[in-house]
Amino acid sequence: MKWNKMFLNKKSINKYSNSKGFSMIEVIVAIFILELVGVGAFILIEQSLIGTSLNQSQLTAYYLAQEGIELVRNIRDTNWLEGVSWDVGIVEGDYEIDYTYDQSFHYQCSSTPFASGCEYDGLHFFNLDSGFYKYGSAGTETKFKRRVTISDKTTDSLLISVLVSWKDRNNDYNVEAISILRDWYDQ
């Protein structure tokens, strides 16, 4: 009987000593693979957030560019309603205007379209105040700048070019909208 107990004990010891466990190399490889998956997921999330931020900036810039065209169009329409010539107050040159204009352009960068004073460094930043982008000291400064260029003016039409620029993560971005504005009353 002692022999059987001894034999059973040896058998149970051999059972555990022959079982396989994780070696140190297997543990290191497993940790490395988990780190690769974690870092990959982090990079994917980071790139997704950067892309979303860029898309949001581009959309805002498109709206600001279209607004620049609409502001000049509004001057034309107001002139028509007041019974004056369609192009009163609309002079060739580079300007910075926002929705708070009072029938005159806020900042005239130059009377010559695309003059050097109206390049990115010479323009003012928009401020965001109560959900509106405008020039001035009220609100929080944004990264967007806008140049409205009026050129090729004739007796019944003119060319409006609006360039919205911003810098983000050491990259320069631009959005441009172009439209021909006509004296639609005489057409």
N, CA, C and O of each residue as an XYZ file, in Angstrom:
748
protein
N       0.811     -1.172      0.000
C       0.000      0.000      0.000
C       0.866      1.251      0.000
O       0.531      2.246     -0.642
N       1.961      1.197      0.709
C       2.852      2.326      0.675
C       3.388      2.536     -0.723
O       3.592      3.661     -1.179
N       3.609      1.422     -1.385
C       4.129      1.508     -2.733
C       3.129      2.202     -3.652
O       3.548      3.004     -4.487
N       1.846      1.939     -3.543
C       0.809      2.553     -4.376
C       0.706      4.059     -4.115
O       0.575      4.853     -5.047
N       0.766      4.431     -2.862
C       0.692      5.850     -2.538
C       1.899      6.575     -3.107
O       1.781      7.682     -3.633
N       3.042      5.952     -2.998
C       4.241      6.553     -3.505
C       4.170      6.670     -5.022
O       4.598      7.670     -5.599
N       3.638      5.661     -5.646
C       3.532      5.664     -7.096
C       2.539      6.745     -7.545
O       2.787      7.451     -8.522
N       1.424      6.868     -6.834
C       0.441      7.886     -7.176
C       1.023      9.290     -6.996
O       0.759     10.189     -7.794
N       1.813      9.463     -5.944
C       2.405     10.778     -5.732
C       3.390     11.132     -6.845
O       3.435     12.274     -7.302
N       4.166     10.159     -7.271
C       5.092     10.420     -8.355
C       4.335     10.733     -9.644
O       4.733     11.593    -10.430
N       3.231     10.008     -9.836
C       2.452     10.221    -11.046
C       1.856     11.626    -11.058
O       1.866     12.296    -12.091
N       1.347     12.066     -9.936
C       0.759     13.397     -9.880
C       1.846     14.467    -10.015
O       1.585     15.518    -10.600
N       3.027     14.242     -9.505
C       4.130     15.184     -9.647
C       4.555     15.250    -11.105
O       4.773     16.335    -11.644
N       4.673     14.105    -11.739
C       5.055     14.075    -13.150
C       4.005     14.773    -14.014
O       4.333     15.412    -15.014
N       2.755     14.645    -13.619
C       1.669     15.275    -14.373
C       1.880     16.792    -14.426
O       1.723     17.393    -15.488
N       2.232     17.417    -13.301
C       2.422     18.859    -13.256
C       3.753     19.290    -13.867
O       3.846     20.369    -14.452
N       4.748     18.481    -13.739
C       6.038     18.874    -14.277
C       6.069     18.762    -15.796
O       6.866     19.442    -16.443
N       5.230     17.929    -16.374
C       5.168     17.790    -17.822
C       4.208     18.792    -18.458
O       4.248     18.972    -19.675
N       3.347     19.450    -17.682
C       2.405     20.405    -18.265
C       3.169     21.635    -18.758
O       4.177     22.041    -18.180
N       2.651     22.213    -19.849
C       3.344     23.358    -20.438
C       2.813     24.643    -19.839
O       1.613     24.763    -19.596
N       3.678     25.593    -19.600
C       3.330     26.926    -19.123
C       3.869     27.945    -20.106
O       4.392     27.586    -21.161
N       3.741     29.199    -19.766
C       4.249     30.258    -20.632
C       5.703     30.511    -20.302
O       6.071     30.683    -19.140
N       6.517     30.532    -21.327
C       7.912     30.879    -21.102
C       8.024     32.401    -21.111
O       7.074     33.095    -21.474
N       9.153     32.903    -20.723
C       9.389     34.341    -20.670
C       9.295     34.943    -22.071
O       8.766     36.042    -22.234
N       9.792     34.250    -23.066
C       9.740     34.751    -24.451
C       8.296     34.846    -24.923
O       7.928     35.820    -25.579
N       7.484     33.868    -24.606
C       6.068     33.914    -25.003
C       5.350     35.095    -24.351
O       4.521     35.739    -24.994
N       5.650     35.384    -23.113
C       5.047     36.518    -22.413
C       5.483     37.828    -23.061
O       4.654     38.715    -23.262
N       6.754     37.967    -23.389
C       7.261     39.182    -24.025
C       6.615     39.375    -25.395
O       6.223     40.491    -25.737
N       6.499     38.313    -26.176
C       5.863     38.409    -27.497
C       4.400     38.813    -27.350
O       3.915     39.647    -28.114
N       3.701     38.249    -26.401
C       2.294     38.592    -26.185
C       2.142     40.063    -25.793
O       1.252     40.749    -26.295
N       3.003     40.545    -24.903
C       2.959     41.959    -24.501
C       3.265     42.852    -25.696
O       2.621     43.887    -25.869
N       4.232     42.473    -26.521
C       4.583     43.256    -27.710
C       3.399     43.345    -28.676
O       3.113     44.419    -29.204
N       2.724     42.250    -28.905
C       1.565     42.237    -29.805
C       0.452     43.117    -29.245
O      -0.171     43.869    -29.994
N       0.195     43.036    -27.950
C      -0.825     43.880    -27.335
C      -0.464     45.361    -27.452
O      -1.336     46.197    -27.685
N       0.819     45.683    -27.292
C       1.253     47.074    -27.447
C       1.058     47.555    -28.876
O       0.616     48.683    -29.092
N       1.380     46.718    -29.853
C       1.177     47.094    -31.252
C      -0.300     47.381    -31.537
O      -0.623     48.357    -32.215
N      -1.174     46.554    -31.034
C      -2.613     46.761    -31.229
C      -3.052     48.053    -30.547
O      -3.824     48.821    -31.122
N      -2.576     48.301    -29.337
C      -2.934     49.524    -28.617
C      -2.420     50.777    -29.302
O      -3.153     51.757    -29.433
N      -1.168     50.757    -29.742
C      -0.593     51.913    -30.430
C      -1.307     52.135    -31.761
O      -1.591     53.277    -32.124
N      -1.596     51.075    -32.482
C      -2.323     51.194    -33.747
C      -3.697     51.810    -33.553
O      -4.114     52.664    -34.336
N      -4.398     51.386    -32.523
C      -5.717     51.951    -32.235
C      -5.595     53.430    -31.862
O      -6.423     54.240    -32.279
N      -4.587     53.784    -31.091
C      -4.375     55.178    -30.700
C      -4.086     56.040    -31.927
O      -4.640     57.130    -32.060
N      -3.224     55.560    -32.821
C      -2.897     56.313    -34.038
C      -4.138     56.474    -34.912
O      -4.365     57.547    -35.471
N      -4.931     55.433    -35.035
C      -6.160     55.502    -35.820
C      -7.131     56.532    -35.246
O      -7.732     57.296    -36.002
N      -7.289     56.564    -33.957
C      -8.175     57.540    -33.311
C      -7.630     58.952    -33.497
O      -8.391     59.876    -33.787
N      -6.323     59.126    -33.334
C      -5.713     60.448    -33.492
C      -5.896     60.963    -34.918
O      -6.266     62.122    -35.106
N      -5.645     60.127    -35.921
C      -5.805     60.540    -37.318
C      -7.261     60.848    -37.639
O      -7.547     61.747    -38.430
N      -8.154     60.127    -37.047
C      -9.581     60.385    -37.245
C      -9.973     61.745    -36.678
O     -10.736     62.482    -37.302
N      -9.460     62.077    -35.507
C      -9.745     63.381    -34.902
C      -9.133     64.526    -35.714
O      -9.755     65.577    -35.867
N      -7.930     64.330    -36.230
C      -7.294     65.350    -37.066
C      -8.100     65.556    -38.342
O      -8.326     66.692    -38.759
N      -8.534     64.466    -38.960
C      -9.349     64.563    -40.175
C     -10.674     65.258    -39.922
O     -11.123     66.058    -40.742
N     -11.298     64.963    -38.803
C     -12.558     65.613    -38.451
C     -12.359     67.104    -38.237
O     -13.183     67.908    -38.673
N     -11.276     67.479    -37.573
C     -10.978     68.890    -37.349
C     -10.738     69.615    -38.665
O     -11.224     70.730    -38.855
N      -9.998     68.996    -39.573
C      -9.737     69.607    -40.881
C     -11.031     69.753    -41.678
O     -11.252     70.787    -42.310
N     -11.877     68.744    -41.658
C     -13.163     68.824    -42.361
C     -14.025     69.948    -41.800
O     -14.672     70.673    -42.557
N     -14.036     70.095    -40.490
C     -14.812     71.168    -39.869
C     -14.267     72.538    -40.285
O     -15.044     73.451    -40.565
N     -12.953     72.685    -40.327
C     -12.343     73.950    -40.751
C     -12.651     74.241    -42.210
O     -12.946     75.383    -42.563
N     -12.588     73.226    -43.063
C     -12.894     73.422    -44.481
C     -14.343     73.837    -44.672
O     -14.632     74.725    -45.475
N     -15.238     73.221    -43.962
C     -16.654     73.574    -44.075
C     -16.890     75.014    -43.631
O     -17.620     75.755    -44.289
N     -16.279     75.413    -42.524
C     -16.394     76.797    -42.051
C     -15.828     77.754    -43.094
O     -16.423     78.797    -43.365
N     -14.690     77.411    -43.679
C     -14.071     78.267    -44.694
C     -14.960     78.388    -45.929
O     -15.067     79.474    -46.499
N     -15.596     77.303    -46.352
C     -16.511     77.363    -47.499
C     -17.672     78.310    -47.208
O     -18.065     79.102    -48.065
N     -18.213     78.225    -46.008
C     -19.315     79.120    -45.639
C     -18.851     80.581    -45.592
O     -19.575     81.470    -46.041
N     -17.666     80.835    -45.061
C     -17.148     82.204    -45.006
C     -16.881     82.751    -46.408
O     -17.100     83.935    -46.665
N     -16.411     81.895    -47.310
C     -16.174     82.331    -48.690
C     -17.498     82.678    -49.369
O     -17.607     83.712    -50.029
N     -18.487     81.831    -49.210
C     -19.795     82.115    -49.804
C     -20.413     83.373    -49.200
O     -21.050     84.157    -49.903
N     -20.222     83.561    -47.899
C     -20.742     84.758    -47.247
C     -20.104     86.018    -47.841
O     -20.782     87.033    -48.002
N     -18.808     85.963    -48.168
C     -18.142     87.111    -48.776
C     -18.798     87.505    -50.090
O     -18.986     88.690    -50.364
N     -19.144     86.525    -50.893
C     -19.848     86.812    -52.157
C     -21.226     87.384    -51.868
O     -21.644     88.346    -52.512
N     -21.927     86.813    -50.921
C     -23.275     87.286    -50.593
C     -23.268     88.709    -50.047
O     -24.227     89.451    -50.262
N     -22.225     89.100    -49.355
C     -22.144     90.469    -48.832
C     -22.064     91.491    -49.968
O     -22.716     92.534    -49.917
N     -21.270     91.191    -50.981
C     -21.187     92.102    -52.128
C     -22.505     92.083    -52.895
O     -22.978     93.126    -53.346
N     -23.086     90.921    -53.039
C     -24.392     90.804    -53.710
C     -25.450     91.615    -52.956
O     -26.322     92.228    -53.571
N     -25.372     91.617    -51.653
C     -26.323     92.369    -50.836
C     -26.182     93.880    -51.067
O     -27.177     94.605    -51.055
N     -24.950     94.350    -51.277
C     -24.754     95.774    -51.577
C     -25.449     96.109    -52.897
O     -26.138     97.124    -53.002
N     -25.264     95.255    -53.895
C     -25.935     95.468    -55.172
C     -27.445     95.519    -55.000
O     -28.098     96.416    -55.533
N     -28.004     94.574    -54.266
C     -29.459     94.513    -54.083
C     -29.976     95.719    -53.299
O     -31.045     96.247    -53.606
N     -29.230     96.150    -52.296
C     -29.623     97.331    -51.517
C     -29.602     98.576    -52.396
O     -30.483     99.429    -52.286
N     -28.608     98.683    -53.261
C     -28.562     99.806    -54.200
C     -29.824     99.829    -55.074
O     -30.420    100.885    -55.284
N     -30.213     98.680    -55.568
C     -31.401     98.591    -56.413
C     -32.643     99.021    -55.633
O     -33.473     99.768    -56.151
N     -32.776     98.549    -54.383
C     -33.938     98.915    -53.562
C     -33.979    100.411    -53.266
O     -35.060    100.988    -53.143
N     -32.818    101.037    -53.151
C     -32.751    102.475    -52.880
C     -32.832    103.316    -54.152
O     -32.818    104.545    -54.092
N     -32.915    102.652    -55.299
C     -33.073    103.362    -56.562
C     -31.818    104.008    -57.096
O     -31.899    104.955    -57.878
N     -30.656    103.519    -56.693
C     -29.397    104.056    -57.214
C     -28.745    103.008    -58.105
O     -29.205    101.869    -58.183
N     -27.674    103.404    -58.772
C     -26.964    102.492    -59.660
C     -26.525    101.237    -58.894
O     -26.157    101.312    -57.722
N     -26.569    100.108    -59.561
C     -26.288     98.819    -58.939
C     -24.905     98.728    -58.322
O     -24.705     97.958    -57.383
N     -23.928     99.507    -58.832
C     -22.550     99.348    -58.385
C     -22.041    100.486    -57.498
O     -20.832    100.653    -57.338
N     -22.954    101.264    -56.924
C     -22.534    102.333    -56.014
C     -21.856    101.702    -54.794
O     -22.421    100.817    -54.150
N     -20.657    102.158    -54.487
C     -19.919    101.648    -53.335
C     -19.135    100.379    -53.608
O     -18.424     99.889    -52.731
N     -19.255     99.839    -54.821
C     -18.515     98.621    -55.170
C     -17.383     99.034    -56.102
O     -17.605     99.312    -57.281
N     -16.177     99.070    -55.568
C     -15.009     99.549    -56.295
C     -13.994     98.412    -56.384
O     -13.855     97.618    -55.453
N     -13.287     98.342    -57.508
C     -12.262     97.313    -57.653
C     -11.222     97.452    -56.549
O     -10.832     98.559    -56.177
N     -10.786     96.319    -56.037
C      -9.769     96.301    -54.998
C      -9.925     95.083    -54.103
O     -10.781     94.230    -54.336
N      -9.092     95.013    -53.082
C      -9.125     93.929    -52.095
C      -9.694     94.469    -50.797
O      -9.328     95.558    -50.355
N     -10.596     93.700    -50.181
C     -11.289     94.178    -48.990
C     -11.436     93.060    -47.962
O     -11.318     91.872    -48.264
N     -11.699     93.500    -46.733
C     -12.131     92.609    -45.667
C     -13.476     93.143    -45.194
O     -13.551     94.253    -44.668
N     -14.527     92.369    -45.373
C     -15.853     92.807    -44.947
C     -16.517     91.687    -44.159
O     -16.186     90.512    -44.320
N     -17.453     92.071    -43.312
C     -18.261     91.088    -42.603
C     -19.708     91.549    -42.625
O     -20.028     92.577    -43.223
N     -20.578     90.794    -41.976
C     -22.007     91.067    -42.054
C     -22.416     92.356    -41.351
O     -23.565     92.781    -41.480
N     -21.509     92.989    -40.610
C     -21.862     94.218    -39.893
C     -21.569     95.473    -40.703
O     -21.619     96.580    -40.165
N     -21.261     95.315    -42.003
C     -20.898     96.481    -42.812
C     -22.073     97.456    -42.888
O     -23.230     97.077    -42.709
N     -21.747     98.711    -43.155
C     -22.772     99.750    -43.225
C     -22.720    100.424    -44.599
O     -22.532    101.636    -44.706
N     -22.891     99.618    -45.638
C     -22.832    100.074    -47.019
C     -21.457    100.568    -47.415
O     -21.316    101.244    -48.433
N     -20.459    100.252    -46.647
C     -19.087    100.542    -47.058
C     -18.228     99.374    -46.581
O     -18.547     98.722    -45.586
N     -17.174     99.125    -47.276
C     -16.303     98.018    -46.896
C     -15.501     98.407    -45.665
O     -15.089     99.557    -45.517
N     -15.286     97.452    -44.795
C     -14.588     97.741    -43.545
C     -13.131     98.108    -43.758
O     -12.713     99.226    -43.460
N     -12.379     97.182    -44.264
C     -10.947     97.396    -44.419
C     -10.607     97.262    -45.891
O     -10.834     96.209    -46.486
N     -10.076     98.295    -46.477
C      -9.612     98.170    -47.845
C      -8.125     97.907    -47.783
O      -7.345     98.768    -47.376
N      -7.740     96.724    -48.185
C      -6.322     96.372    -48.169
C      -5.587     97.150    -49.238
O      -4.476     97.634    -49.025
N      -6.234     97.265    -50.404
C      -5.562     97.912    -51.521
C      -6.580     98.265    -52.580
O      -7.607     97.599    -52.707
N      -6.304     99.309    -53.341
C      -7.174     99.640    -54.464
C      -6.758     98.869    -55.712
O      -7.398     98.981    -56.758
N      -5.701     98.097    -55.604
C      -5.262     97.231    -56.691
C      -5.516     95.786    -56.281
O      -4.988     95.340    -55.263
N      -6.320     95.038    -57.055
C      -6.573     93.647    -56.678
C      -5.284     92.844    -56.500
O      -4.329     92.994    -57.263
N      -5.279     92.004    -55.491
C      -4.177     91.106    -55.156
C      -2.888     91.846    -54.817
O      -1.798     91.392    -55.164
N      -3.010     92.965    -54.153
C      -1.821     93.703    -53.719
C      -1.178     92.969    -52.548
O      -1.831     92.178    -51.867
N       0.092     93.232    -52.322
C       0.831     92.501    -51.295
C       0.319     92.780    -49.884
O       0.507     91.952    -48.992
N      -0.325     93.932    -49.660
C      -0.853     94.232    -48.331
C      -2.032     93.363    -47.959
O      -2.451     93.331    -46.802
N      -2.570     92.654    -48.943
C      -3.729     91.795    -48.687
C      -3.357     90.325    -48.680
O      -4.221     89.463    -48.840
N      -2.091     90.035    -48.498
C      -1.674     88.646    -48.339
C      -2.013     88.205    -46.920
O      -2.457     89.016    -46.108
N      -1.813     86.958    -46.622
C      -2.246     86.373    -45.353
C      -1.768     87.184    -44.147
O      -2.560     87.475    -43.250
N      -0.511     87.546    -44.114
C       0.028     88.255    -42.949
C      -0.543     89.659    -42.782
O      -0.525     90.205    -41.679
N      -1.049     90.248    -43.859
C      -1.602     91.594    -43.782
C      -3.084     91.638    -43.441
O      -3.637     92.716    -43.223
N      -3.726     90.491    -43.393
C      -5.171     90.437    -43.128
C      -5.459     90.296    -41.643
O      -4.596     89.877    -40.871
N      -6.679     90.648    -41.247
C      -7.135     90.508    -39.859
C      -7.761     89.128    -39.655
O      -8.322     88.548    -40.585
N      -7.659     88.614    -38.438
C      -8.345     87.375    -38.085
C      -9.810     87.686    -37.805
O     -10.146     88.759    -37.304
N     -10.671     86.735    -38.135
C     -12.061     86.843    -37.715
C     -12.148     86.561    -36.216
O     -11.358     85.788    -35.674
N     -13.102     87.186    -35.565
C     -13.445     86.846    -34.192
C     -14.790     86.144    -34.208
O     -15.663     86.480    -35.007
N     -14.954     85.180    -33.334
C     -16.226     84.469    -33.210
C     -16.946     85.035    -31.994
O     -16.493     84.885    -30.859
N     -18.076     85.689    -32.252
C     -18.828     86.355    -31.199
C     -20.293     85.942    -31.298
O     -20.968     86.274    -32.272
N     -20.776     85.235    -30.313
C     -22.170     84.772    -30.267
C     -22.556     83.998    -31.521
O     -23.670     84.145    -32.024
N     -21.649     83.181    -32.023
C     -21.934     82.346    -33.179
C     -21.720     83.018    -34.519
O     -21.975     82.403    -35.554
N     -21.253     84.276    -34.538
C     -21.034     85.002    -35.779
C     -19.553     85.330    -35.945
O     -18.870     85.699    -34.990
N     -19.077     85.187    -37.174
C     -17.708     85.554    -37.496
C     -17.703     87.011    -37.936
O     -18.439     87.398    -38.843
N     -16.866     87.816    -37.284
C     -16.795     89.232    -37.636
C     -15.446     89.789    -37.219
O     -14.697     89.169    -36.464
N     -15.155     90.997    -37.741
C     -13.921     91.679    -37.382
C     -14.173     92.530    -36.144
O     -15.317     92.860    -35.832
N     -13.118     92.879    -35.453
C     -13.239     93.724    -34.270
C     -12.689     93.027    -33.050
O     -12.114     91.942    -33.133
N     -12.877     93.676    -31.912
C     -12.287     93.162    -30.682
C     -13.209     92.231    -29.909
O     -12.751     91.511    -29.022
N     -14.500     92.233    -30.228
C     -15.439     91.385    -29.477
C     -15.292     89.928    -29.919
O     -15.078     89.641    -31.097
N     -15.410     89.032    -28.971
C     -15.372     87.607    -29.280
C     -13.986     87.012    -29.177
O     -13.033     87.670    -28.762
N     -13.895     85.752    -29.563
C     -12.663     84.994    -29.499
C     -12.018     84.950    -30.877
O     -12.683     84.649    -31.868
N     -10.738     85.245    -30.939
C     -10.041     85.224    -32.226
C     -10.003     83.811    -32.795
O      -9.721     82.849    -32.082
N     -10.293     83.699    -34.102
C     -10.262     82.403    -34.781
C      -9.002     82.317    -35.642
O      -8.159     83.213    -35.620
N      -8.891     81.242    -36.387
C      -7.738     81.056    -37.272
C      -8.023     81.491    -38.697
O      -7.150     81.360    -39.556
N      -9.217     82.004    -38.979
C      -9.636     82.316    -40.340
C      -9.414     83.775    -40.711
O      -9.629     84.680    -39.904
N      -8.976     83.984    -41.960
C      -8.840     85.308    -42.551
C      -9.522     85.268    -43.909
O      -9.514     84.239    -44.585
N     -10.120     86.406    -44.314
C     -10.837     86.434    -45.587
C     -10.472     87.682    -46.377
O     -10.405     88.783    -45.832
N     -10.237     87.490    -47.680
C      -9.969     88.596    -48.594
C     -11.024     88.537    -49.703
O     -11.165     87.523    -50.386
N     -11.756     89.633    -49.869
C     -12.745     89.756    -50.937
C     -12.119     90.649    -52.003
O     -11.740     91.786    -51.722
N     -12.012     90.138    -53.214
C     -11.408     90.888    -54.319
C     -12.470     91.172    -55.368
O     -13.159     90.265    -55.836
N     -12.592     92.442    -55.730
C     -13.503     92.868    -56.790
C     -12.633     93.309    -57.965
O     -11.771     94.176    -57.820
N     -12.868     92.704    -59.131
C     -12.043     93.012    -60.299
C     -12.881     92.883    -61.570
O     -14.046     92.488    -61.522
N     -12.279     93.217    -62.689
C     -12.910     93.112    -64.014
C     -14.271     93.796    -64.062
O     -15.223     93.260    -64.628
N     -14.357     94.963    -63.476
C     -15.625     95.681    -63.413
C     -15.930     96.328    -64.765
O     -15.089     97.017    -65.342
N     -17.149     96.092    -65.260
C     -17.635     96.720    -66.484
C     -18.931     97.456    -66.140
O     -19.276     97.589    -64.966
N     -19.640     97.929    -67.146
C     -20.881     98.671    -66.886
C     -21.997     97.774    -66.371
O     -22.938     98.256    -65.740
N     -21.902     96.466    -66.636
C     -22.986     95.598    -66.189
C     -22.537     94.338    -65.444
O     -23.365     93.469    -65.169
N     -21.252     94.217    -65.112
C     -20.811     93.037    -64.361
C     -19.486     93.309    -63.655
O     -18.788     94.283    -63.940
N     -19.174     92.427    -62.740
C     -17.877     92.451    -62.065
C     -17.573     91.062    -61.551
O     -18.472     90.235    -61.400
N     -16.308     90.807    -61.282
C     -15.859     89.517    -60.786
C     -15.566     89.630    -59.292
O     -14.844     90.523    -58.849
N     -16.143     88.705    -58.531
C     -15.874     88.653    -57.088
C     -15.100     87.373    -56.813
O     -15.517     86.283    -57.204
N     -13.982     87.518    -56.143
C     -13.174     86.378    -55.736
C     -12.969     86.482    -54.227
O     -12.520     87.512    -53.724
N     -13.298     85.421    -53.516
C     -13.161     85.417    -52.058
C     -12.202     84.301    -51.667
O     -12.405     83.138    -52.018
N     -11.167     84.665    -50.945
C     -10.180     83.701    -50.481
C     -10.212     83.664    -48.953
O      -9.988     84.676    -48.290
N     -10.492     82.492    -48.415
C     -10.460     82.284    -46.962
C      -9.230     81.429    -46.671
O      -9.053     80.365    -47.265
N      -8.386     81.896    -45.759
C      -7.132     81.214    -45.436
C      -7.049     80.934    -43.947
O      -7.608     81.664    -43.129
N      -6.339     79.862    -43.609
C      -6.067     79.563    -42.210
C      -4.850     78.656    -42.128
O      -4.465     78.013    -43.105
N      -4.258     78.619    -40.947
C      -3.101     77.760    -40.679
C      -3.504     76.778    -39.583
O      -4.151     77.136    -38.599
N      -3.099     75.538    -39.789
C      -3.426     74.501    -38.816
C      -2.342     73.435    -38.857
O      -2.033     72.908    -39.926
N      -1.768     73.115    -37.720
C      -0.729     72.097    -37.590
C       0.418     72.326    -38.587
O       0.860     71.407    -39.276
N       0.877     73.566    -38.639
C       1.994     73.978    -39.499
C       1.719     73.809    -40.990
O       2.656     73.713    -41.782
N       0.455     73.772    -41.380
C       0.074     73.701    -42.790
C      -0.801     74.903    -43.130
O      -1.581     75.371    -42.302
N      -0.661     75.394    -44.355
C      -1.486     76.493    -44.840
C      -2.633     75.920    -45.667
O      -2.433     75.028    -46.492
N      -3.839     76.443    -45.435
C      -5.018     76.000    -46.171
C      -5.733     77.207    -46.757
O      -5.723     78.288    -46.168
N      -6.353     77.021    -47.914
C      -7.109     78.076    -48.580
C      -8.368     77.488    -49.196
O      -8.381     76.346    -49.655
N      -9.414     78.285    -49.196
C     -10.641     77.966    -49.917
C     -10.990     79.212    -50.710
O     -10.970     80.320    -50.175
N     -11.311     79.032    -51.989
C     -11.639     80.179    -52.830
C     -12.992     79.965    -53.488
O     -13.312     78.874    -53.961
N     -13.780     81.039    -53.506
C     -15.070     81.044    -54.206
C     -15.046     82.213    -55.178
O     -14.580     83.301    -54.840
N     -15.551     81.985    -56.386
C     -15.557     83.007    -57.425
C     -16.967     83.120    -57.989
O     -17.658     82.121    -58.187
N     -17.377     84.357    -58.242
C     -18.698     84.588    -58.814
C     -18.666     85.842    -59.678
O     -17.893     86.767    -59.430
N     -19.513     85.854    -60.686
C     -19.700     87.049    -61.501
C     -20.997     87.694    -61.048
O     -22.052     87.060    -61.026
N     -20.900     88.952    -60.693
C     -22.080     89.700    -60.239
C     -22.516     90.624    -61.379
O     -21.710     91.361    -61.947
N     -23.800     90.565    -61.693
C     -24.320     91.332    -62.822
C     -25.363     92.337    -62.351
O     -25.973     92.189    -61.292
N     -25.544     93.360    -63.173
C     -26.609     94.322    -62.962
C     -27.897     93.648    -63.430
O     -28.349     93.881    -64.551
N     -28.472     92.834    -62.594
C     -29.611     92.011    -62.991
C     -30.853     92.837    -63.286
O     -31.754     92.352    -63.971
N     -30.930     94.048    -62.801
C     -32.106     94.884    -63.045
C     -32.236     95.254    -64.508
O     -33.344     95.339    -65.038
N     -31.086     95.479    -65.175
C     -31.097     95.880    -66.581
C     -31.141     94.689    -67.527
O     -31.280     94.885    -68.735
N     -31.032     93.504    -67.044
C     -30.974     92.323    -67.919
C     -32.336     91.953    -68.464
O     -32.459     90.985    -69.215
